Amino acid sequence: MTSLRTLGSSDLKVFPLALGGNVFGWTADQEQSFAVLDAYAAAGGNFVDTADSYSAWIEGNQGGESETIIGNWVKARRNRSDIVIATKVSQHPDFQGLGAATIKAAADASLKRLGTDYIDLYYTHFDKPEVPVEEIIGALDELVRAGKVRHIAASNISAERLTASLDFSEREGLARYVALQPHYNLVSRDTYEGELQGVAERAGLAAVPYFALASGFLTGKYRPGTTVDSARAQGAAKHLDTERGRKVLAALDEVARAHDAEVATVALAWLAARPTVVAPIASARTVRQLPALLGVAELRLTEEETGKLTQASA
């Protein structure tokens, strides 16, 4: 049985891999999504990440399709209390921004789509510097006090704004961020390491990185001369043109061979072992893609292997 990890200062215990819900209602229909969710839960997984805007970018979609599918699955499986659901606010076409009224209305809409009366972890999806942190935290605190949200978190936020938010919560005795969702992986380290990670460490925040596999590049399926049929292929393949990308791929191949493991598993294991990181996020369109992701729960890299990957990605 895989040990669950405590999410920052919260009482949430989560599987060391958060299942990304961005593909639900996009590249995976409800039937495919249910199959992936079933397999993830059967392996001990309990941490599902989505957003109210997933997947508004697809023609014909309105946003909230992912939440609806997750809500339908939880209802069908009657397992709401077993699943930690994280969703986000600020990007839904009907609820843009982080004004207090928007946050509260968006939360009610998310709750309805998810078919639940509480959200375990509620993120500000993209910070809006024009909105005072006092207004944002105040609205989130109201949701917590109303029992609609258990814990709050932030994503895509500067170190300065994160610090200001935490300071305000402490000063006023209001709900406080317990987690941070940064863009972070072996080929994108400066998006988190440094000042932002320092704030997270000092504040005891749990990091739950997105783009953990760099849009699929760190699965190892993108190689010179290959063509990958994926909606994210263009973004992933660009890393082949960089020296860092090629070095990282070579190091991943070497470590993966030593463990007879998938390249994706090794990339996630490196990330899961980084300071503050509790559970990387990765998504699977099919059940066949899941084992490589779930393997992070069991794979332990040696210090030498971790150092090799860290050096290759510098």
C-alpha positions as MATLAB code, in Angstrom:
seq = 'MTSLRTLGSSDLKVFPLALGGNVFGWTADQEQSFAVLDAYAAAGGNFVDTADSYSAWIEGNQGGESETIIGNWVKARRNRSDIVIATKVSQHPDFQGLGAATIKAAADASLKRLGTDYIDLYYTHFDKPEVPVEEIIGALDELVRAGKVRHIAASNISAERLTASLDFSEREGLARYVALQPHYNLVSRDTYEGELQGVAERAGLAAVPYFALASGFLTGKYRPGTTVDSARAQGAAKHLDTERGRKVLAALDEVARAHDAEVATVALAWLAARPTVVAPIASARTVRQLPALLGVAELRLTEEETGKLTQASA';
ca = [
       0.000    0.000    0.000;
       1.470    3.326   -1.092;
       1.916    5.810    1.727;
      -0.166    8.942    1.384;
       1.505   12.299    1.880;
       0.244   15.204    3.984;
      -0.533   18.272    1.894;
       1.300   21.105    3.601;
      -0.311   22.241    6.848;
      -3.703   20.812    5.871;
      -5.377   17.624    7.059;
      -5.494   16.276    3.510;
      -3.635   13.020    2.827;
      -2.891   12.528   -0.849;
      -1.419    9.945   -3.216;
       2.049   11.009   -4.470;
       0.674   11.488   -7.994;
      -2.186   13.895   -8.653;
      -4.255   12.814  -11.653;
      -4.654   15.729  -14.045;
      -8.202   16.269  -15.251;
      -7.328   18.605  -18.123;
      -7.869   15.822  -20.677;
     -11.364   14.941  -19.428;
     -13.813   16.377  -21.930;
     -10.953   17.288  -24.266;
      -8.974   14.325  -25.607;
     -10.842   11.796  -23.430;
     -14.625   11.490  -23.511;
     -16.636   10.502  -20.451;
     -16.281    6.760  -21.004;
     -12.510    6.990  -21.438;
     -12.246    9.356  -18.471;
     -14.214    6.976  -16.236;
     -11.857    4.133  -17.212;
      -8.790    6.212  -16.315;
     -10.317    7.402  -13.033;
     -11.320    3.829  -12.130;
      -7.807    2.518  -12.780;
      -6.201    5.380  -10.844;
      -8.457    4.801   -7.833;
      -7.923    1.027   -8.000;
      -4.166    1.656   -7.685;
      -4.722    3.684   -4.516;
      -4.936    7.106   -6.149;
      -7.130    9.681   -4.426;
      -6.017   13.135   -5.664;
      -7.748   14.529   -8.764;
      -6.860   17.958  -10.159;
      -9.088   20.016  -12.439;
     -10.205   23.608  -13.097;
     -13.471   25.315  -13.908;
     -12.075   26.371  -17.309;
     -11.215   22.838  -18.537;
     -11.780   22.597  -21.488;
     -13.216   25.898  -22.699;
     -10.556   26.125  -25.431;
     -12.269   23.406  -27.485;
     -14.854   24.533  -30.033;
     -18.314   23.705  -28.754;
     -17.210   23.511  -25.104;
     -18.230   26.053  -22.483;
     -15.732   25.262  -19.726;
     -16.434   22.968  -16.807;
     -16.582   19.783  -18.883;
     -13.823   18.187  -16.797;
     -15.554   19.036  -13.518;
     -18.823   17.589  -14.849;
     -17.160   14.300  -15.792;
     -15.427   14.024  -12.415;
     -18.699   14.817  -10.669;
     -20.528   12.168  -12.683;
     -17.819    9.617  -11.850;
     -17.864   10.348   -8.116;
     -21.656   10.067   -8.114;
     -21.602    6.800  -10.052;
     -18.908    5.270   -7.848;
     -20.263    6.753   -4.583;
     -16.727    7.535   -3.451;
     -16.796   11.292   -2.808;
     -15.346   10.987    0.700;
     -12.419    8.923   -0.629;
     -11.339   11.433   -3.281;
      -9.488   14.704   -2.761;
     -10.815   17.031   -5.456;
      -8.833   20.128   -6.381;
     -10.242   22.728   -8.751;
      -9.428   26.316   -9.702;
     -10.981   29.726  -10.277;
     -10.255   32.752  -12.533;
     -10.282   31.430  -16.101;
     -13.828   30.183  -16.816;
     -15.367   32.235  -19.658;
     -18.286   33.219  -17.410;
     -16.169   33.831  -14.296;
     -13.066   35.721  -15.359;
     -10.773   37.145  -12.713;
     -10.510   37.062   -8.940;
     -12.962   39.685   -7.751;
     -14.775   38.598   -4.599;
     -18.156   38.187   -6.315;
     -16.551   36.205   -9.152;
     -14.754   33.822   -6.789;
     -17.934   33.059   -4.860;
     -20.125   32.628   -7.944;
     -17.515   30.454   -9.665;
     -17.232   28.225   -6.598;
     -20.994   27.661   -6.574;
     -20.876   26.763  -10.280;
     -18.000   24.332   -9.687;
     -19.835   22.709   -6.782;
     -22.878   22.190   -8.993;
     -20.870   20.613  -11.813;
     -18.942   18.416   -9.375;
     -22.193   17.347   -7.737;
     -20.785   17.933   -4.262;
     -21.249   20.362   -1.399;
     -17.532   20.930   -0.756;
     -14.265   21.353   -2.662;
     -11.225   19.868   -0.913;
      -8.639   22.227   -2.398;
      -9.546   25.465   -4.193;
      -6.838   27.241   -6.192;
      -6.643   30.723   -7.595;
      -5.730   29.566  -11.114;
      -3.913   32.669  -12.358;
      -3.232   35.538  -10.013;
      -4.709   38.908  -10.972;
      -2.351   41.575   -9.583;
      -4.964   44.280  -10.126;
      -7.122   42.675   -7.413;
      -5.909   43.344   -3.846;
      -4.864   40.196   -1.991;
      -7.167   41.326    0.812;
     -10.175   40.951   -1.499;
      -9.085   37.532   -2.784;
      -8.276   36.052    0.611;
     -11.412   37.574    2.104;
     -13.613   35.849   -0.490;
     -11.799   32.537   -0.120;
     -12.107   32.758    3.660;
     -15.875   33.195    3.310;
     -16.043   29.994    1.259;
     -14.056   28.111    3.910;
     -16.247   29.441    6.715;
     -19.365   28.447    4.748;
     -18.047   24.888    4.448;
     -17.920   25.056    0.658;
     -14.116   24.806    0.541;
     -11.862   22.860    2.908;
      -8.503   24.398    2.013;
      -7.203   27.090   -0.321;
      -4.168   27.228   -2.583;
      -2.540   29.333   -5.300;
      -1.193   28.710   -8.789;
       0.687   30.964  -11.205;
       1.507   33.605   -8.624;
       4.625   35.678   -7.930;
       6.685   35.292   -4.789;
       5.737   38.841   -3.788;
       1.990   38.320   -4.131;
       2.178   34.932   -2.437;
       4.030   36.459    0.502;
       1.529   39.311    0.737;
      -1.370   36.824    0.713;
       0.157   34.682    3.450;
       0.993   37.723    5.568;
      -2.579   39.036    5.289;
      -4.055   35.668    6.264;
      -1.786   35.473    9.296;
      -2.429   39.049   10.344;
      -6.213   38.804   10.084;
      -6.627   35.201   11.180;
      -8.202   34.196    7.848;
      -7.923   31.063    5.703;
      -4.340   30.552    4.554;
      -2.898   28.950    1.453;
      -1.667   25.410    2.151;
      -0.389   24.538   -1.326;
       1.129   26.015   -4.443;
       0.805   24.739   -7.994;
       3.843   25.894   -9.990;
       5.018   25.077  -13.495;
       7.963   22.806  -12.665;
       9.781   19.891  -14.283;
      13.230   18.739  -15.389;
      13.296   21.118  -18.378;
      11.622   24.023  -16.583;
      13.250   24.598  -13.228;
      13.524   28.386  -13.081;
       9.720   28.617  -13.174;
       9.757   27.492   -9.536;
      13.227   27.198   -8.046;
      14.548   30.315   -6.392;
      12.426   32.971   -4.703;
       9.049   31.259   -5.170;
      10.282   27.940   -3.813;
      11.878   29.809   -0.933;
       8.531   31.314    0.063;
       6.896   27.871   -0.134;
       9.605   26.334    2.062;
       9.432   29.038    4.708;
       5.626   28.937    4.796;
       5.370   25.133    4.820;
       3.397   25.045    1.565;
       3.070   21.835   -0.433;
       4.063   22.116   -4.092;
       1.875   20.277   -6.598;
       3.651   20.941   -9.921;
       1.819   21.075  -13.238;
       3.418   20.294  -16.621;
       5.318   17.683  -14.593;
       6.125   15.824  -17.828;
       6.615   18.943  -19.975;
       3.527   18.299  -22.123;
       4.740   14.739  -22.725;
       8.383   15.424  -23.594;
       9.564   13.734  -20.402;
       7.768   10.506  -21.289;
      10.591    9.849  -23.734;
       8.282    9.347  -26.712;
       9.613   12.440  -28.488;
      12.820   11.543  -30.308;
      14.650   12.966  -33.339;
      12.881   11.889  -36.499;
       9.712   10.701  -34.760;
       6.182   12.015  -35.123;
       3.798   11.811  -32.168;
       0.036   11.998  -32.568;
      -0.844   14.277  -29.660;
      -2.698   17.541  -29.152;
       0.391   18.775  -27.285;
       3.069   17.464  -29.667;
       4.260   20.853  -30.883;
       4.915   22.157  -27.376;
       6.658   18.982  -26.261;
       8.868   18.424  -29.304;
      10.489   21.875  -29.013;
      12.653   20.566  -26.158;
      14.499   18.329  -28.642;
      15.991   21.494  -30.128;
      17.679   22.477  -26.863;
      20.909   21.133  -25.385;
      19.224   20.843  -21.994;
      16.388   18.782  -23.451;
      18.773   16.343  -25.116;
      20.943   16.024  -21.981;
      17.898   15.395  -19.792;
      16.597   12.735  -22.164;
      19.965   10.948  -22.176;
      20.156   10.990  -18.361;
      16.558    9.771  -18.058;
      17.284    6.902  -20.447;
      20.300    5.836  -18.380;
      18.459    5.896  -15.039;
      15.371    4.233  -16.509;
      17.491    1.336  -17.819;
      19.050    0.854  -14.386;
      15.618    0.457  -12.802;
      13.893   -1.218  -15.758;
      11.436    1.648  -15.461;
       9.644    3.966  -17.841;
      11.286    7.302  -18.623;
       8.153    9.114  -17.397;
       8.337    7.313  -14.054;
      11.925    8.465  -13.531;
      11.089   12.069  -14.463;
       8.229   12.089  -11.970;
      10.356   10.427   -9.287;
      12.981   13.174   -9.596;
      10.251   15.794   -9.232;
       8.515   14.038   -6.330;
      11.814   14.023   -4.411;
      12.416   17.770   -4.781;
      12.071   20.051   -1.743;
       8.432   21.026   -0.989;
       6.977   18.763   -3.714;
       4.219   16.494   -2.417;
       2.551   15.248   -5.615;
       3.350   16.067   -9.240;
       0.358   16.319  -11.576;
       0.198   14.161  -14.688;
      -2.706   13.245  -16.918;
      -3.575   10.104  -18.837;
      -5.870    9.948  -21.836;
      -6.004    6.151  -21.725;
      -5.612    3.448  -19.082;
      -2.546    2.217  -20.975;
      -0.724    5.466  -20.127;
      -1.336    5.154  -16.377;
       1.232    2.577  -15.163;
       4.181    4.821  -16.055;
       2.635    7.601  -13.979;
       1.595    5.457  -11.033;
       5.105    4.018  -10.828;
       6.283    7.223   -9.127;
       4.695    5.966   -5.913;
       7.191    3.111   -5.663;
      10.356    4.230   -7.490;
      13.169    5.517   -5.291;
      16.178    7.047   -7.014;
      19.660    6.929   -5.497;
      21.425   10.168   -4.590;
      23.769    9.593   -7.514;
      20.865    9.185   -9.941;
      19.088   12.247   -8.615;
      22.310   14.232   -8.926;
      22.826   13.048  -12.502;
      19.346   14.255  -13.486;
      19.765   17.528  -11.612;
      23.079   18.199  -13.342;
      21.695   17.326  -16.792;
      18.808   19.734  -16.268;
      20.893   22.626  -14.971;
];
